[in-house]
Amino acid sequence: MKKLIQRFIKGVSTNAIFILVCILLVTELLSINWYFQAVCVVLIILCIVILAFQKSQVYSQIHIEDMNQRQRNEMLMYFSREYFEVYVVDLNQGSYEIIRSAERYGNYVKNLTGDFAQLMEMAIVTWSKPPYRERFYQLLDTEQMKRRFASGEKKIEFIYKSYDEKWKRLECFPVPEYGRDNEKMIFALRDYTEEMQIRTNEVLASEAMNDIYTLVAFRDIEADRYECVYHRMENVLAFPEKGVYTDWVNMMLDNIHEKDRQKFLAELSDERFHREGRAECEYRIRDRDGEYHYYRQYNAKVTKLSGPKMVILIRNIDESKKHEIWKAEQLQKELESKAKELEMTRLLAEKSKDLEKALLQAENANNAKSKFLSNMSHDLRTPMNVILGMAYLAKKHIDDEAEVDRCLNTILLSSQNMLALINDVLDMNKIESGVIEVREKTEDIVRLIRDVEVLIRNRCEENQQILVIDCKGIVHRRLRMDKLRVRQIITNLLSNAVKYTPSYGRISMEVTERCKKEDSRSAVTFIIRDNGIGMSDDFVKRIFDPFERENTDMSDQIEGTGLGMAITKNLVDLMKGQIRIESMVNVGTKITVTLPFTIGDEDEDENGAKGTLTTVQRKYPGKHILIVEDKRINMEIVKGFLEDTGLMIDEAGNGREAVDKIKEMKEGTYDLVFMDISMPVMRGDEAAMEIRKIEREDCQRMPIIAMTANALESDVQNSYKCGMNGHISKPIEPEEVYKCLNRWLAGDQARQIR
């Protein structure tokens, strides 16, 4: 509006002068009254004065603007010399304008203007180190800043340490014309590192330390005295502001955690201080409530007018310690969460030199297992084909007794071969599960070898091979051993020699014994040699791996699972023995096995304290048993085995029928129960537990024998846990059934619970 009025006056004055000059000329020409002419002249002079006054105002305004620009330039030059960051902040609008910026901080200060609150939030996070951040929070309250300036405060300033480890000074002060309509302030930063170094020789100045450190003190080393400049430790320790330094140290030691005292004395010793010019230590102090807090003490040299001194700075670091503990807990959680995932990798890494080798081993194992399944399929189908074929021929020639007998013998032989394959797999599972134990008793080592010789010699004669067994090197025949496992080792090795030696070949076993007269221990060595197809050096390294078989023209024609040598090696290791193999392709193989034994008592019964039970079929007139089986064919097989035993036999199709039948029968009716496990309605193990819960004496004492295809060691243990007294694995052999009947139904052992 003011400018519009000025423009209006200027326009009116100029037009008025022009009109008055024209009137004056006309009156002069027309000789009009001199009085009128005088008035026109006065008016012209008045207009000229008004125009002159307006121009002087314009010139004055231009001069003021020039002065303001000059002052701004002078201020910029001043700040450029002293400060590397200068902002003008409008406290009313909450905005800032950059006057000078030698450093730009991220995306917040890309433009020349911006939001002051955002600038401070960025400054809190990125400009200063954590102990100094709270200083910046006061700048976020612009209303408080205005009140402080209005009250007459001329400057707000503080010192802080930035992430680049430099000291910087921040200064805020109102603009010269600060007032109601111009509430602005200057926000400036300058480097303060040099000043700090001059004042405290790389130690924080006291005004910068008051809010960071809980104690600032100076020590006169020669006089052994200290004086506190500042401290806030009243709630922790009470000590005089000045005194003898040694007394102060002793007072500190009384309250420092006992595990930190030695560290305190060593790291803050005068010897270290004089050697390095500084010393630092972290320790825990007990407050008056008995709670410990973390502190860090820093001792440094400073130069004062009175001479060099030691400055002592103590700062509470509970927050940083909490953060470190939190980080450690997070790291621990991450490690624990990954521990299970890394367990298999760790185990493989312990057995492998590098990850590539471990991966190769895993791939080889998978390939071997795939090959094993293929071999198993072939080796199981081969005897199964014989069984089915011979069964068909026996049925076809049912009237030819000789032909039927030949077919049945072939079926039995093939069934035994199939069962041997299955047993190999089960033995390997038992060994890997760690459930096989060595059970020693006194046995005749020579008789054991002769028994194996009979079996192997029959096979050699069929193949027209020569077999030589030499036991002359045995000194003590009576040795404590696990007869079953020793026989399994010898049989596996001799069987392999027979299988991989062509017709008319030679197989031998030499047995020797080493012992000391004064020692009851003995070492027996078995050396098995053959002149068969031999093995390559590469395969000898892998021969003890499960499922491994060497690919040769002859080995492809031989039945086997690739588990025999793996089982043998594990059994030898289980008995703390040694096995060594030497072989050459097309020359032959030599295997040396050494087993440690304890020399047995010559007077001890060969079969131990208890003789072995006979497997002869007996008669049990008057005995009553229950067979629980859901498959009709399996029921017929068991009943067929028991035809001539004189037993009374009842049947049940599942566990529920068995429990109900026992409850319905008179107490003491059944003398024994054969129980299948996997059945519909109720499983056999569940039925056994139900029977044991019946409150009758016969249900507590009655023998219950599992008769099941669940043949793993874990299955056997589960049967006993469920209250059963024995376990017969399918396929069922008559001898096992007779042995069970002889144990539980004959003599003094009848009705005894295992």
PELIN-V927599 format. One record per backbone hydrogen bond with DSSP energy under -0.5 kcal/mol. NH is the residue of the N-H (numbers start at 1). CO is the residue of the C=O. If there is no record, write none. Layout:
nh,co
NH,CO
NH,CO
This chain:
nh,co
5,1
6,2
7,3
8,4
9,5
10,6
11,7
12,8
13,9
14,10
15,11
16,12
17,13
18,14
19,15
20,16
21,17
22,18
23,19
24,20
25,21
26,22
27,23
28,24
29,25
30,26
31,27
31,28
32,27
37,33
38,34
39,35
40,36
41,37
42,38
43,39
44,40
45,41
46,42
47,43
48,44
49,45
50,46
51,47
52,48
53,49
54,50
55,51
56,52
57,53
58,54
59,55
60,56
61,57
62,58
63,59
64,60
65,61
66,62
67,63
68,64
69,65
70,66
71,67
72,68
73,69
74,70
75,71
76,72
77,73
78,74
79,75
80,76
81,77
82,78
83,79
84,189
85,189
86,100
87,187
88,97
89,87
89,185
90,88
90,95
91,89
91,183
92,183
94,90
95,90
96,114
97,88
98,112
99,86
100,86
102,84
106,104
108,105
109,105
109,106
110,107
114,96
116,94
116,114
117,94
119,115
120,116
121,117
122,118
123,119
124,120
125,121
126,122
127,123
128,123
129,161
132,129
133,130
135,132
136,133
137,133
137,134
138,134
138,135
139,136
140,137
141,137
141,138
142,140
145,141
146,142
147,143
148,144
149,145
150,146
151,147
152,149
153,148
156,172
158,170
160,168
162,166
163,127
165,162
168,160
169,190
170,158
171,188
172,156
173,186
175,184
178,175
179,182
182,179
184,182
185,89
186,173
187,87
188,171
188,186
189,85
190,169
192,167
193,167
196,192
197,193
198,194
199,195
200,196
201,197
208,205
209,205
210,206
212,209
213,209
214,314
215,314
216,230
217,312
218,227
219,310
220,225
221,219
224,220
225,220
226,243
227,218
228,241
229,216
230,216
232,214
236,233
237,233
239,237
243,226
245,224
248,244
249,245
250,246
251,247
252,248
253,249
254,250
255,251
255,252
256,252
257,284
260,257
261,257
264,260
265,261
266,262
267,263
268,264
269,266
273,269
274,270
275,271
276,272
277,273
279,299
281,297
283,295
285,293
286,255
287,291
288,235
290,287
293,285
295,283
296,315
297,281
298,313
299,279
300,311
301,277
302,309
304,302
304,307
307,304
309,302
310,219
311,300
311,309
312,217
313,298
313,311
314,215
315,296
317,294
321,317
322,318
323,319
324,320
325,321
326,322
327,323
328,324
329,325
330,326
331,327
332,328
333,329
334,330
335,331
336,332
337,333
338,334
339,335
340,336
342,338
343,339
343,340
344,340
346,342
347,343
348,344
349,345
350,346
351,347
352,348
358,354
359,355
360,356
361,357
362,358
363,359
364,360
365,361
366,362
367,363
368,364
369,365
370,366
371,367
372,368
373,369
374,370
375,371
376,372
377,373
378,374
379,375
380,376
381,377
382,378
383,379
384,380
385,381
386,382
387,383
388,384
389,385
390,386
391,387
392,388
393,389
394,390
395,391
396,392
397,393
398,395
400,397
401,399
404,400
405,401
406,402
407,403
408,404
409,405
410,406
411,407
412,408
413,409
414,410
415,411
416,412
417,413
418,414
419,415
420,416
421,417
422,418
423,419
424,420
425,421
426,422
427,423
428,424
429,425
430,426
431,427
432,428
433,429
434,430
434,431
435,430
436,430
439,437
440,438
441,481
443,479
445,443
445,477
448,444
449,445
450,446
451,447
452,448
453,449
454,450
455,451
456,452
457,453
458,454
459,455
460,456
461,457
462,458
463,459
464,460
464,461
465,460
466,505
468,507
470,509
471,469
473,511
474,471
477,475
479,443
479,477
480,598
481,441
481,479
483,481
486,482
487,483
488,484
489,485
490,486
491,487
492,488
493,489
494,490
495,491
496,492
497,493
498,494
499,495
500,496
501,498
504,463
504,464
505,502
507,466
508,529
509,468
510,527
511,470
512,525
513,473
514,523
516,521
519,516
522,597
523,514
524,595
525,512
526,593
527,510
527,525
528,526
528,591
529,508
529,527
530,589
531,506
533,500
540,536
541,537
542,538
542,539
543,539
545,542
547,562
548,545
548,562
552,550
556,552
557,554
558,555
567,563
568,564
569,565
570,566
571,567
572,568
573,569
574,570
575,571
576,573
577,572
578,594
580,592
582,590
584,588
586,533
587,584
588,584
589,530
590,582
591,528
592,580
593,526
593,591
594,578
595,524
596,575
597,522
598,480
599,520
600,478
604,601
608,605
611,609
620,645
622,646
623,620
625,648
626,672
627,650
628,626
628,674
629,627
629,652
632,630
635,631
636,632
637,633
638,634
639,635
640,636
641,637
642,638
643,640
645,642
648,623
649,647
650,625
652,627
655,680
655,682
658,654
659,655
660,656
661,657
662,658
663,659
664,660
665,661
669,666
671,624
672,624
673,703
674,626
675,673
675,705
676,628
679,677
682,680
684,677
687,683
688,684
689,685
690,686
691,687
692,688
693,689
694,690
694,691
696,694
700,696
700,697
701,697
702,698
703,671
705,673
706,704
706,726
707,675
708,728
711,709
716,712
717,713
718,714
719,715
720,716
721,717
722,718
723,720
724,719
725,704
726,704
728,706
730,708
736,733
737,733
738,734
739,735
740,736
741,737
742,738
743,739
744,740
745,741
746,742
749,746
750,747
751,744
752,749
